[in-house]
Each structure stands twice: as C-alpha cells, then as structure tokens.
Amino acid sequence: MESLNALLQGMGLMHLGAGQAIMLLVSLLLLWLAIAKKFEPLLLLPIGFGGLLSNIPEAGMALTALESLLAHHDAGQLAVIAAKLNCAPDVHAIKEALALALPSVQSQMENLAVDMGYTPGVLALFYKVAIGSGVAPLVIFMGVGAMTDFGPLLANPRTLLLGAAAQFGIFATVLGALTLNYFGLISFTLPQAAAIGIIGGADGPTAIYLSGKLAPELLGAIAVAAYSYMALVPLIQPPIMKALTTETERKIRMVQLRTVSKREKILFPVVLLLLVALLLPDAAPLLGMFCFGNLMRESGVVERLSDTVQNGLINIVTIFLGPSVGAKLVADKFLQPQTLGILLLGVIAFGIGTAAGVLMAKLLNLCSKNKINPLIGSAGVSAVPM
C-alpha cells in the first residue's frame, strides 16, 4: 500500500495546480495557432512547446538551481539562504529579497543552491545561454540584416521618415504603461514600461533582447504579445489604413526614383553603424549585428557566409530561442495582472504605430511632387519575426 501511495505521489497529476493547468492550455493554444492557423509558426511552435515543458509538475525544467531549492521547501536550506539575504526564512520573503538584490548577490545565491546539490533545468540553461547572454537575438538580427535590401530606402530616403513616425507606438506604449501604474491599475516600473514599449516596434528579436535585459520577469508575456500581434498584422492594420486614407490615395502608383549603385549598398551599413553607434553606444550590439549581416549580403564576396546566416544559422538559433522564451511561461510568472496590461498595450501600440506611419506619408505628400502611397506608411511597423 505504501508503494502504491509513493507511486501516486510521484505522478505529476497529483501535483498539478490550477495555474499550471491554465498555462498548459495556453501553450496548447499557441501550438494550435502555429500549426492550424500558421501564425508565426517558426517561433510560436517552439515557444508553445517550451511552455508545455515548463509547466509539467515536478519536472522543474524551467527552474534555476535556486528556484528548485525554494520549491523544495527544506527549512534548513531556506534558513541558510535567508541568513545570507538578511530576511525571514520563508519562500515569499526570500523571493522579495532576491528581487531587490544586486545581480552579484543573486548569482551568489544561485551558486550556493548548486553547492547544496540542486541543478538548473534544461530550459533554464537554454534561457541562460540563449537569452540571458543576449546571444540568440543578436545572431537572429545578423540573419535579418543578411535578408534585408536597403535599395528602395536609398533610392527614396524620404521613406525613412515613415519608419520613424511608426515608432510613436513605442513611446505611446511606454506612456500607457506608466499611466496604468500612476493610477494604480497595474504596477509597472520604468524598466518594465520600456521593455513593454518595444512591442510597438513590432520587432521580435529586439523585444526579446531588451526584455531579457530590462525586465526578464515579463519576457514570456512580452514575447507572446509581440509575436501574436505580428501574426495578426493582416487583421490589425487594414481597418486603420482604410480609415485614414481615401480611395484616390490608395491608388497612387509609385516608381523607383533611381537605380542604387552597389557601392552605396556596401557603404550604407558601415556608415549607419558608425553614425548611430558613436552617438548611442548602447545600440551597438543589435545594430552592429544587423549591419554586419547586411554587409555580408551586399559585399558579394562572402556569399557562402551570407547564405549560412540567412538559413542554417538563424534556423538553429530559433530552435533554442523558442523553448528559452517558453521557459518564462511558468504559471507564477505569466498569470499576473501585468500580463493583461501587456496584451492590451501591445495591440494599442500596433494601432498607433500604423496610424502614425500612414499620417506621416500623407504629410509628406503635401510638400512633394513625387507622391507616396500612404499605405506603405504602415510598413514602418516592421513586424520582423525572425
């Protein structure tokens, strides 16, 4: 009888909580959207599967060594950690102290948990290597750069303003998050608001990269919101575009003003990197990888490397990036009021970015003979998935 009881207690079903059950359903929904509806399948499928693995009871695949220690509820071990953090020896107090601790102190506590015999789960390791280090989004940005043709932009530099206008979605989202916090509706810190704001740029790798740096606790919700709304761009943008343009404007035919030389295409990523990185060094990692990938494409002398970055390398990184994001879809981190706020702010950001791009195109047409079709203003919301 004792053996049967031990067997039952070892089953995951006996430890399945309501939050985990909900997150398993959310993960299955992501898989359904990826497979049945073809919504950003390259990332929603691995994210969804990572979410399934993260919420299997007692498996601990998304837990760090320290989180595994806290989940074990050993009074003696909790007392040791609490003494180091100068807090009460209970899980809630320790988590609060860790949230306020410096990264160096958090690292010390993680090492202490390892010394006590705990090991991080495989998804936690994926997250640490792929996102915690920032490597995966940077490599993906290199691949995006290798896929990008700046010819139309160089031929018609005015279109750069369309992309700039669409970034109003980012600022609107940041202000929206801070407004929710000001009125006490949903609590967001300034770094969290900034991370959420990146959803407005509709740029998956950037959203993941900055979330990992500024608000890793919100990474799962931000990534799911960003990629879900990117998949819904064909539904979100058309009503806004139609409402802000006339039929005559939508029929404007554009022609390429001139042919862009190979020299211009080669010089552009180099000059872009130097100008922006010298002014904003913090942008150097993402922009540097993007420009490096674009230079490989345009130089024409490393076609084998360019092809590898565009295909094999970016696919391999995506395989690890998706489950790493899924590691943040654990119930106690995702099922928070903040998640609802992130989803709401995300769709507002997409709408404002689209509207701003279209309106900027209409403004440019007022002072130019060569008309721009306002519909391309919506392309300022880049919707870069991979």
C-alpha positions in Angstrom: 0.0 0.0 0.0 2.9 2.3 0.8 4.5 1.6 -2.5 1.2 2.4 -4.3 0.9 5.7 -2.4 4.5 6.5 -3.2 3.8 5.8 -6.9 0.7 8.1 -6.9 2.7 10.9 -5.1 5.3 10.6 -7.8 2.8 11.3 -10.6 2.7 14.8 -12.0 -1.1 14.8 -12.0 -1.1 14.7 -8.2 0.8 18.0 -8.1 -0.9 19.8 -11.0 -2.1 23.2 -9.8 -4.8 25.4 -11.4 -2.2 27.8 -12.7 -0.2 25.1 -14.3 -3.3 23.7 -15.9 -4.2 27.1 -17.4 -0.7 27.5 -18.7 -0.8 24.1 -20.3 -3.9 25.2 -22.1 -2.3 28.5 -23.1 0.7 26.5 -24.5 -1.6 24.2 -26.4 -3.4 27.3 -27.8 0.0 28.7 -29.1 0.7 25.3 -30.8 -2.7 25.4 -32.4 -2.2 28.9 -33.7 1.2 28.0 -35.1 0.1 24.7 -36.7 -3.6 25.2 -37.7 -3.6 29.0 -38.3 0.1 29.4 -39.5 0.5 32.3 -37.0 4.3 32.9 -36.8 4.9 29.1 -36.7 8.7 29.4 -36.7 8.6 30.8 -33.2 5.1 30.3 -31.7 5.5 26.5 -32.1 8.8 26.2 -30.1 7.5 28.8 -27.6 4.3 26.8 -27.1 6.2 23.5 -26.7 8.6 25.2 -24.3 5.6 26.4 -22.3 4.3 22.8 -22.1 7.7 21.6 -20.8 7.9 24.5 -18.3 4.5 23.7 -16.7 4.8 19.9 -16.2 4.5 19.4 -12.4 7.6 18.3 -10.5 9.7 18.3 -13.7 11.4 21.6 -12.9 12.7 22.0 -16.4 12.4 25.8 -16.4 13.7 26.3 -12.8 17.1 27.6 -11.9 19.0 25.8 -9.1 17.9 28.4 -6.6 14.2 28.2 -7.7 14.4 24.4 -7.3 15.7 24.9 -3.8 12.8 27.3 -3.0 10.3 24.8 -4.5 11.7 22.0 -2.3 10.7 23.9 0.9 13.6 22.5 3.0 13.5 24.5 6.3 17.3 24.2 6.9 18.2 25.2 3.4 15.8 28.1 3.4 17.3 29.3 6.7 20.8 29.3 5.1 19.6 31.4 2.1 17.6 33.7 4.4 20.6 34.3 6.6 22.6 35.4 3.6 19.9 37.8 2.5 19.0 39.1 6.0 15.3 38.2 5.6 12.7 35.8 7.2 13.3 32.1 6.4 10.2 31.7 4.2 9.8 31.4 0.5 7.9 34.6 0.0 10.3 36.7 2.0 13.3 35.2 0.2 11.8 35.9 -3.2 11.1 39.5 -2.3 14.7 39.9 -1.0 16.1 38.4 -4.2 14.0 40.7 -6.4 15.7 43.7 -4.6 19.2 42.2 -4.5 22.0 43.1 -6.8 22.8 40.7 -9.7 26.0 39.7 -8.0 24.1 38.7 -4.8 21.6 36.7 -6.9 24.5 34.9 -8.6 26.0 34.0 -5.2 22.7 32.6 -4.1 22.4 30.5 -7.3 25.9 29.2 -6.7 25.0 28.4 -3.1 22.0 26.4 -4.3 24.3 24.4 -6.7 26.6 23.7 -3.8 23.6 22.3 -1.9 23.0 19.8 -4.7 20.4 21.5 -6.9 20.8 21.8 -10.7 19.1 24.1 -13.2 16.6 22.6 -15.6 17.4 22.2 -19.2 15.1 25.1 -20.3 16.7 27.3 -17.6 20.1 26.5 -19.2 18.7 27.3 -22.6 17.5 30.6 -21.4 20.8 31.5 -19.7 22.8 30.7 -22.8 20.5 32.0 -25.5 18.7 35.0 -23.9 20.5 35.7 -20.6 23.7 36.2 -22.5 21.9 38.1 -25.3 23.5 35.8 -28.0 20.4 34.4 -29.7 18.6 37.7 -30.6 21.9 39.2 -31.8 22.5 36.2 -34.1 19.0 36.5 -35.4 19.5 40.2 -36.1 22.6 39.2 -38.1 20.4 37.0 -40.2 17.7 39.6 -40.6 20.4 42.0 -41.8 21.6 39.5 -44.4 18.0 39.2 -45.7 17.4 43.0 -45.9 17.6 45.0 -49.2 18.1 48.7 -48.5 17.8 49.6 -52.2 14.3 51.1 -52.1 15.2 53.1 -49.0 18.4 54.5 -50.5 16.5 55.4 -53.7 13.8 57.3 -51.8 15.3 58.4 -48.5 12.1 60.2 -47.5 10.6 56.8 -46.7 12.9 56.7 -43.7 10.5 59.2 -42.0 7.7 56.7 -42.3 9.6 54.2 -40.2 10.5 57.0 -37.7 6.8 58.0 -37.4 5.7 54.5 -36.8 7.9 54.4 -33.6 5.3 56.6 -31.9 3.8 53.3 -31.0 6.8 52.6 -28.7 6.5 55.9 -26.9 2.8 55.6 -26.6 3.1 52.2 -25.0 5.7 53.4 -22.5 3.5 56.3 -21.5 0.5 53.9 -21.4 2.3 51.5 -19.0 3.4 54.4 -16.8 -0.2 55.8 -16.8 -1.6 52.4 -15.6 1.0 52.5 -12.9 0.2 56.1 -11.9 -3.5 55.4 -11.4 -2.7 52.2 -9.5 -4.4 49.9 -12.1 -1.4 47.8 -12.9 2.0 48.1 -11.4 4.9 48.7 -13.9 8.3 50.1 -13.2 10.1 52.3 -15.7 12.4 49.5 -17.0 9.3 47.3 -17.4 7.4 50.0 -19.2 10.4 50.5 -21.5 10.5 46.7 -22.2 6.8 46.6 -23.0 7.1 49.7 -25.2 9.4 47.7 -27.6 6.3 45.7 -28.6 5.3 48.8 -30.5 8.3 48.4 -32.8 6.9 45.0 -33.9 10.5 43.6 -33.8 10.7 40.2 -32.3 14.5 39.9 -31.7 14.7 43.4 -30.2 11.7 42.7 -27.9 13.3 39.6 -26.6 16.8 41.2 -26.3 15.6 44.3 -24.4 13.1 42.3 -22.2 15.9 40.0 -21.2 18.0 43.0 -20.2 15.3 45.3 -18.6 12.5 43.0 -17.4 13.3 39.3 -17.7 10.3 38.5 -15.4 8.0 39.9 -18.2 9.8 38.2 -21.1 7.3 35.5 -21.7 4.3 37.8 -21.8 6.1 40.4 -24.0 7.4 37.8 -26.5 4.0 36.1 -26.8 2.3 39.5 -27.2 4.8 40.7 -29.8 4.7 37.6 -31.9 1.0 37.1 -31.6 0.3 40.6 -32.8 2.8 40.4 -35.6 0.9 37.3 -36.8 -2.3 39.4 -36.6 -0.9 42.3 -38.6 -3.2 41.4 -41.6 -6.2 41.9 -39.2 -5.0 44.9 -37.2 -3.6 47.2 -39.9 -6.2 47.2 -42.8 -9.1 48.8 -40.9 -6.7 51.6 -39.7 -5.2 52.1 -43.1 -8.6 52.3 -44.8 -10.0 54.7 -42.3 -7.1 57.1 -42.7 -6.8 57.2 -46.5 -9.1 58.0 -49.4 -9.6 55.7 -52.4 -7.6 58.1 -54.6 -4.6 58.0 -52.1 -4.7 54.2 -52.1 -4.4 54.1 -55.9 -1.2 56.2 -56.0 1.4 54.4 -58.1 5.0 54.8 -57.0 8.1 54.4 -59.2 11.6 53.9 -58.1 13.3 57.3 -58.5 16.8 56.0 -59.4 19.0 52.9 -59.5 21.1 52.4 -56.4 24.7 51.5 -57.0 26.5 48.6 -55.4 28.9 51.0 -53.8 26.1 52.8 -52.0 24.7 49.5 -50.7 28.1 48.5 -49.4 28.8 51.8 -47.7 25.4 52.1 -46.2 25.7 49.6 -43.3 29.2 50.8 -42.5 28.2 54.4 -42.3 25.0 53.6 -40.5 26.8 51.7 -37.8 29.4 54.4 -37.3 26.9 57.2 -37.1 24.5 55.6 -34.8 26.9 53.6 -32.6 29.1 56.7 -31.9 26.0 58.6 -30.8 24.3 55.7 -29.0 26.8 53.1 -27.9 24.1 51.0 -26.2 22.6 50.3 -29.6 25.9 49.0 -31.0 25.3 45.2 -30.2 21.9 44.9 -32.1 22.8 47.4 -34.8 26.3 46.0 -35.2 25.0 42.5 -35.9 22.3 43.8 -38.2 24.8 45.9 -40.3 27.3 43.0 -40.3 24.7 40.7 -41.8 23.7 43.3 -44.4 27.4 44.0 -45.3 27.9 40.2 -45.9 24.9 40.3 -48.3 25.8 43.4 -50.2 29.6 42.9 -50.5 29.1 39.8 -52.7 32.5 38.3 -51.6 31.2 36.0 -48.8 28.1 34.5 -50.4 28.6 31.2 -48.6 28.6 33.0 -45.2 25.7 35.2 -46.1 23.7 32.1 -47.2 24.5 30.3 -44.0 23.5 33.3 -41.8 20.2 33.7 -43.7 19.3 30.0 -43.5 21.1 27.4 -41.4 22.4 29.6 -38.6 19.2 31.5 -38.0 17.2 28.3 -38.0 19.4 26.6 -35.5 19.3 29.6 -33.1 15.5 29.8 -33.5 15.2 26.2 -32.3 16.9 27.1 -29.0 15.3 30.6 -28.7 11.7 29.4 -28.8 11.9 27.0 -25.8 14.0 29.6 -24.0 11.2 32.0 -24.2 8.8 29.2 -23.3 10.8 28.8 -20.1 9.3 32.1 -18.9 5.7 30.9 -19.4 5.5 29.3 -16.0 2.3 29.9 -14.2 3.5 32.0 -11.3 5.2 34.5 -13.7 2.8 34.6 -16.5 -0.6 34.6 -14.7 -0.3 38.1 -13.3 -2.4 41.3 -13.8 0.7 42.7 -15.7 0.1 40.2 -18.5 -3.3 41.6 -19.3 -1.8 45.1 -19.4 0.9 43.9 -21.7 -1.5 42.4 -24.1 -3.7 45.5 -24.1 -0.8 47.9 -24.5 0.6 45.7 -27.3 -2.4 46.0 -29.6 -2.7 49.7 -28.9 1.0 50.2 -29.8 0.5 48.4 -33.2 -2.5 50.6 -33.9 -0.8 53.9 -33.1 2.4 52.9 -35.0 0.3 52.0 -38.1 -1.7 55.3 -37.9 1.4 57.4 -37.4 3.2 55.9 -40.4 0.2 56.5 -42.7 -0.3 60.0 -41.5 3.4 60.8 -42.0 3.1 59.6 -45.6 0.1 61.9 -46.1 2.0 64.8 -44.6 5.0 64.2 -46.9 2.6 64.3 -49.9 1.6 67.8 -49.0 5.1 69.1 -49.7 6.3 66.8 -52.5 5.6 66.4 -56.2 6.5 62.7 -56.1 3.6 61.2 -54.2 4.0 58.4 -51.7 1.2 55.9 -51.4 0.1 56.4 -47.7 -0.5 52.6 -47.4 3.3 52.0 -47.2 3.4 54.1 -44.1 2.1 51.0 -42.3 5.3 49.2 -43.2 7.0 51.4 -40.6 5.6 48.8 -38.1 8.3 46.5 -39.2 6.8 43.2 -38.0 10.2 41.5 -38.0 9.6 38.0 -36.7 12.9 36.3 -37.2 
